[in-house]
Structures are given as structure tokens and as C-alpha cells.
Amino acid sequence: MPRDKKNEGLRLLGKKQVQYHYDYCPEILETFENRHKGRDYWVKFNCPEFTALCPITGQPDYATIYISYVPDVRMVESKSLKLYLVSFRSHGDFHEDVVNVILKDLVRLMDPKYIEVWGKFLPRGGISIDPWANYGRQGTKYEELAAHRFMEHDLYFMDKVDNR
């Protein structure tokens, strides 16, 4: 089957023998062309098996990572995103840092119109931490969307916490 020119450069999709990286590896992320650039729509990824390490104790932290975005020209390829998220498995970072690193990497990769990342971490030591970060392209209605969603975050528009 001939490869679509819009998807040239995808190295991982359809490949059976894939190397998993267990320490932070943003280079694994790949994109493809958005075929619906003239339309605003949401793309949402849910990763209920996310793992990273506490940078102090080395103990594992488990979370569901939610990524929602409004694409522009480029979109993240889901297999590469899965491998990227797995690459945090042996990486030591605080919950808040993990969410912000994921957000920054995806903004740098895709330059989306809007994106938000929410980490719903399982409790450890009797407390859970659920960092949330967002970005809207400056000078556009998506910057306003980011400000609005930030002000109303966790009030009523997002999913209920169902991973604990």
C-alpha cells in the first residue's frame, strides 16, 4: 500500500518491532498533517496507566494523563504519544513538572491552537495531586479560551476523577 505524502516521516505507525524507552524521550514524538485544518475540533487522549518516579524517593507514581487539544496544521501520532508517555516510567519528576513538560513538548511539536494536560495521580501517603496546565495560541480566540478554562478549571466542565 503506497504511503500518503501527508504522512511521510511517520516511522513508528505500523512497525511491529518498536523500542521502548524508559527514560524521558521527547524525540520519539511524531506528527502528521491535519486533514481538517479549516475546522475546530477536539482531540482527546486518555492514558490510564501513566507511571513516573518520585525524584526524591524513587517510588513509582501512577496517574491517568488526559490530553485534549484543538489541532492546527500538525497532529500528534498516537503510537508515538504512547511511547513518549511510557518514556516517563523511569524518569524522576514531580507531578506538576510532568504535566508541564508534557504540555511544553506537545506545544513545541504541534503548535496547536489550544491544548490542556491534566494529571490525576493516585494517592501516595494519603494525598493525591492533580496538576492541570493549558495553553492557547497568543493573540487568538484560543488565548481567551485558555484564560476562560483556567478560571473555571475543575468547577464543572471536566470529567470526574474516576481513577481512584
C-alpha positions as CSV (number, residue, x, y, z in Angstrom):
1,M,0.0,0.0,0.0
2,P,1.6,3.3,-1.0
3,R,2.3,5.8,1.8
4,D,0.3,9.0,1.8
5,K,2.6,12.0,1.2
6,K,0.8,13.8,4.1
7,N,2.0,11.1,6.4
8,E,5.6,11.0,5.2
9,G,8.1,10.8,8.1
10,L,6.0,8.5,10.3
11,R,8.5,5.9,11.4
12,L,6.5,4.1,14.1
13,L,3.0,3.6,12.8
14,G,2.6,0.0,11.6
15,K,6.0,-1.0,12.8
16,K,5.9,-4.2,14.8
17,Q,9.3,-4.2,16.5
18,V,9.4,-0.9,18.5
19,Q,12.0,0.0,21.0
20,Y,10.5,1.3,24.3
21,H,12.4,4.0,26.1
22,Y,12.0,4.0,29.9
23,D,13.6,7.4,30.5
24,Y,12.3,10.7,29.1
25,C,12.5,10.7,25.3
26,P,10.6,13.6,23.6
27,E,12.5,12.7,20.3
28,I,10.1,9.8,19.8
29,L,7.1,12.1,19.2
30,E,5.9,12.2,15.6
31,T,3.2,14.3,13.8
32,F,1.1,14.0,10.7
33,E,-0.9,16.6,8.7
34,N,-4.3,17.6,10.0
35,R,-6.7,16.9,7.1
36,H,-9.4,19.2,8.6
37,K,-7.4,22.4,9.1
38,G,-10.4,24.6,8.4
39,R,-12.5,23.2,11.3
40,D,-12.1,23.5,15.0
41,Y,-12.5,20.2,16.8
42,W,-11.2,18.5,19.9
43,V,-8.8,15.5,20.1
44,K,-8.6,13.8,23.5
45,F,-6.1,11.2,24.7
46,N,-6.6,9.3,28.0
47,C,-3.6,7.4,29.4
48,P,-4.8,5.5,32.5
49,E,-1.5,3.6,33.0
50,F,1.0,6.5,33.3
51,T,3.9,6.0,35.6
52,A,6.8,8.2,36.6
53,L,9.1,8.2,39.6
54,C,9.2,10.5,42.6
55,P,12.5,12.4,42.2
56,I,13.2,12.2,45.9
57,T,12.2,8.7,47.0
58,G,12.3,6.9,43.7
59,Q,8.9,5.4,44.4
60,P,6.5,5.0,41.4
61,D,3.7,7.5,40.9
62,Y,0.7,6.3,38.9
63,A,-1.7,8.6,37.1
64,T,-4.2,9.0,34.4
65,I,-3.0,11.6,32.0
66,Y,-5.6,13.5,30.0
67,I,-4.5,15.4,26.9
68,S,-7.1,17.5,25.0
69,Y,-6.2,19.8,22.1
70,V,-7.6,21.7,19.1
71,P,-5.2,21.0,16.3
72,D,-4.0,23.4,13.6
73,V,-1.6,22.1,10.9
74,R,0.1,19.2,12.6
75,M,-1.3,16.5,14.9
76,V,0.5,14.1,17.2
77,E,0.6,10.5,16.1
78,S,-1.0,8.3,18.8
79,K,1.6,5.5,18.8
80,S,4.4,7.9,19.2
81,L,2.5,9.6,22.0
82,K,2.1,6.3,23.8
83,L,5.8,5.6,23.5
84,Y,6.6,9.1,24.7
85,L,4.4,8.7,27.8
86,V,6.0,5.3,28.5
87,S,9.3,7.1,28.5
88,F,8.5,8.7,31.8
89,R,8.4,5.3,33.5
90,S,11.9,5.6,35.0
91,H,12.1,9.4,34.9
92,G,12.1,11.2,38.2
93,D,10.0,14.4,38.3
94,F,7.3,15.9,40.5
95,H,3.7,15.6,39.3
96,E,3.5,19.3,38.5
97,D,6.7,19.1,36.4
98,V,5.5,16.1,34.5
99,V,2.3,17.8,33.4
100,N,4.1,21.0,32.3
101,V,6.8,19.1,30.5
102,I,4.2,17.1,28.5
103,L,2.4,20.4,27.7
104,K,5.5,22.2,26.6
105,D,6.7,19.2,24.4
106,L,3.4,18.9,22.7
107,V,3.1,22.7,22.1
108,R,6.7,22.7,20.6
109,L,5.9,19.6,18.5
110,M,2.5,20.6,17.0
111,D,1.9,24.3,17.7
112,P,-1.8,23.5,18.4
113,K,-4.4,26.2,18.6
114,Y,-5.2,25.1,22.2
115,I,-4.1,22.3,24.5
116,E,-4.5,21.2,28.1
117,V,-2.9,18.4,30.1
118,W,-4.3,17.1,33.3
119,G,-2.6,14.5,35.5
120,K,-4.8,12.7,38.0
121,F,-2.3,10.9,40.2
122,L,-3.2,8.2,42.6
123,P,-2.8,9.0,46.3
124,R,0.5,8.2,48.0
125,G,0.9,8.9,51.6
126,G,-2.8,9.7,51.9
127,I,-2.9,12.6,49.4
128,S,-3.4,12.9,45.7
129,I,-2.1,15.6,43.4
130,D,-3.9,16.6,40.2
131,P,-1.9,19.2,38.3
132,W,-3.5,20.8,35.2
133,A,-2.0,23.2,32.7
134,N,-3.2,24.7,29.5
135,Y,-2.0,26.8,26.5
136,G,-3.9,28.9,23.9
137,R,-2.1,30.5,21.0
138,Q,-1.4,34.1,21.8
139,G,-3.4,36.8,20.0
140,T,-6.2,34.5,19.1
141,K,-9.5,33.4,20.5
142,Y,-7.7,30.3,21.8
143,E,-5.7,32.6,24.2
144,E,-9.1,33.7,25.5
145,L,-10.3,30.1,25.7
146,A,-7.2,29.2,27.8
147,A,-7.9,32.1,30.2
148,H,-11.6,31.1,30.5
149,R,-10.9,27.4,31.0
150,F,-8.1,28.3,33.5
151,M,-10.5,30.4,35.6
152,E,-13.2,27.7,35.5
153,H,-10.9,24.7,35.8
154,D,-12.2,21.9,38.0
155,L,-15.6,23.6,38.5
156,Y,-17.8,21.6,36.2
157,F,-16.6,21.2,32.7
158,M,-14.1,18.3,33.0
159,D,-14.5,14.6,33.7
160,K,-15.0,13.3,37.2
161,V,-12.0,11.7,38.8
162,D,-12.5,8.0,38.2
163,N,-9.0,6.5,38.7
164,R,-9.2,6.1,42.4
